Amino acid sequence: MFVLSLMCGLCGTAALAIIADRRQWCCVNSWAVLHDTGPVVFLLFALAGYHLVSAIGAKMGHLPSPWPPGWLAHTAYVASALGTVWSSSFVPSSVAGLGGGLGPNYALVAIGFISGILGVLLKMRGRRVRQFGLVVTSLIVSCMSVVGAVRAEWMMRQL
């Protein structure tokens, strides 16, 4: 299921970039996907692929029904995914909170990270967390976004 979801994410991202290039859309064309919006487009298409594979697998009787969805997992995943858009666009001193302050990107990454930590804590206490893989993915994406932003901040301070 993981591999099929990733394939849906890759194919969906490539198809959207091709369509955007042909129709001259700005934010999801091939240049934008390669330089800024690629992670969020890929993550959202992978989420759609996950639900598509889950629904087909449940209809065929190979997988348990994905319904009802795990709202905590989806909140964490979507917030982390949306946070990647702005975390790859550098705003000077936004990580340290000096001058630029914290923008919506870090708020979204923080929501994804906190929701992910909450999901892990609930799972450790024996509670059932639906779509726990999305929670883990949101933690990975949030951490990568923060590391990338801190790295960009450090590089800009070295100039």
N, C-alpha and C positions, 0 to 999 in steps of 0.2 A: 504494500500500500504506500509506503514511504517513497519508493522508487517511482511508482506511477504518479504520485502527487508532484514529485520533482520534475518529471517529464512534462506534466501539464503546465507547471510553472514556466519551464523553459520554452515550450512551444507557444504558450499564450503570450509571453513577453516578446518573443521574436515576431509573432504574428501581429501584435499591436504595434510594434516598432515599424514593421513593413507597411501596415495600413496608414500609420501616422506620417511616414515619409511620403507616401503617394498622395495623401490628402493635405499635406503641409501643415500638420498639427504641430504645435510647439513643444509641449511639455512631455510628450511620450514618444517623440521621434527617435531614431536610432542614436543620434548624438546625445540627446537628453538621457536616454536609457543607459548609455555607456558612461556618462559623466555625473549624473545626479539622481534621477528617478528610478534607475534600474532595480535597486534592492526592494523598494516598496512595490513596484509593479510585479516583480518576480514573486515576492512573498504573498501578495494578494491572489495572484493566479495559482500559486501552489496551494493556498487555502481553498480556493474554488475547486481545484483538482482533488484535494483531499475529500471534500464533500461529495464530489461527483463519484469518486471511487467508492466511498463509503456507502452512498445510496445504491449504486449498482451492485456492490457486494452484498448488501442487505437484501436487495430484491432477489438475488440469486441464491440466498441462504448461506453464503460463505462467511459473512461478517455479521456481528450484532448490529442492531439498528442504532444509527447515530442520534436518534431523537430521544429525549430533548437535548438540545445543544448545551455544552458547558459554557455558561455565560462568563465565568471567571477566566476560563482559558481563552475565549474569543476576545475578551476585553484586553487581556495581556498581549495576545498575539497581534491584534490590529493596532493597538497603541504603539507597540514596539516597531511594527512595520512602518507606520506613518512617521514615527520619529526618525527613521533612517533617511527620509527625504531631506530634512533640514539639517541633520547632523553632518551630512556630507558637504553642506554649503558653509564655508567658514565665515563666522562673524567674529572679528577680533575681540578678545577678552570676554567671550560669552561663557566659557567654561569656568573661569575664575570668578565670574560675576562682577567684574570691574567694568564700568562704563556701559557696555552693551546690555548687561543684565541677562537673565535667563529667558530665552525665547520659547515659543511653542514646541520646538523640537525637543528640548530637554524636559519639558513638562510631559510630553507624550512618552518619551523614553522612561521617565520616572514612573508614570502610570503603569507602563508595561512591566518595568522591573519590580515595582511594589506588588502588582497583581501576581506576577510570577512567583515572588517569594511567598506571598500568601498561599498560593496554590501548593507550593512545596511543603509549607508548614502544615497545611490541612492534610496533605497526603501522609506526612510523617506521623501525624496524630491518628491515623487510621481512618480518616474520612474519605469518602469516594469523591474523586475529582474527575469529572468527565473530560475526555480529550486531553489527558495529562501531557501528551506529547507536544501539544500546542503551548502549554505552560513552559516546558523545558526549552522549546524553540524560542519563546519570547525572552527568556532569560539570556540565552546565547546571543540573540540579536541585540538586546539592550546593552549587554556588556561590550559587544563589539562596537556599538555606536559610541559608547562612552570612551572606550579606548581610542577610537579614531578621532574623536573630538579633542581629547587630551593630547594626543600626538600632534594634531594640527595646531593646537594652542602652543605647545612646546616649540614646534618648528617655527612658528611666527615670532615667538619671543627671542629666538636665536638670531633672527635677522637684524 
